[in-house]
Amino acid sequence: MNPKQREAIRLKYDNKCAYCGCELPKSWHSDHIEPLVRHPFTGIQKYPERNTIENCNPSCVSCNNYKHSMTLQEFREQIGQFINRLNNTSTQYKIAKRYGLVVETDIEVKFYFETIGQKGIN
C-alpha cells in the first residue's frame, strides 16, 4: 500500500483500532479483514485478490498479531475463549479473581468497527 492508501485505512475509524477501539499507536498495522494467507516459506499469497483497501482495517499491533490469518469469526471465537483459558492456566488470574480484582462477564465479543460507522474511503 502506498502512503495515501495507508492514511485512508488509518482514518476509517478515526485513528482507532477496528477491533479493540484503542487509539492507534505510531506503528499501527493494516490488517486484511479476509486474510491473504501467505505460504510460510515462499511468502506467496493464497488470495491476492483480497489485497484491497476495502478489505483492510486499521489495527493495533497486538490485535493484528493475534488475529494473524484468522477470519473475523475465528478471531471472535478465540477472544471469547480467553476467560476459560485464563481460568484453566493462570494462577495469577485465578488469585486476582478471588480478590475481586477481575470481574468476568459473558458479553458477546463485538469489534469496535461493528459498533460505529465507517468513514468514507477517498
Residue pairs with C-beta under 8 A, 6 or more apart in sequence:
1 9
1 30
1 53
1 56
5 53
6 30
8 53
8 121
8 122
9 30
9 53
9 56
9 57
9 58
9 121
10 24
10 28
10 58
11 58
11 119
12 18
12 57
12 58
12 113
12 118
12 119
12 121
13 21
13 57
13 58
13 112
13 113
13 116
13 118
13 119
14 119
15 23
15 24
15 58
16 22
16 23
16 24
16 58
16 112
17 23
17 24
17 28
17 58
17 59
17 60
17 63
17 112
18 31
18 57
18 58
18 59
18 111
18 112
18 113
19 31
19 57
19 59
19 60
19 63
19 67
19 75
19 111
19 112
19 113
20 60
20 62
20 63
20 111
20 112
21 112
21 115
22 60
24 58
24 60
25 60
25 61
27 61
28 58
28 59
28 60
28 61
29 58
29 59
29 60
29 61
29 64
29 65
30 56
30 57
30 58
30 59
31 56
31 57
31 58
31 59
31 63
31 64
31 67
32 50
32 51
32 55
32 56
33 55
33 56
33 57
33 72
34 47
34 50
34 55
34 71
35 47
35 50
35 68
35 69
35 70
35 71
36 45
36 46
36 47
36 48
36 50
36 51
36 69
37 45
37 46
37 47
37 69
38 44
38 45
38 46
38 69
39 46
45 51
53 121
54 121
57 113
59 67
66 75
66 78
67 75
70 78
72 111
76 109
76 111
79 109
80 109
83 104
86 93
86 94
87 93
87 94
87 97
93 102
96 102
97 104
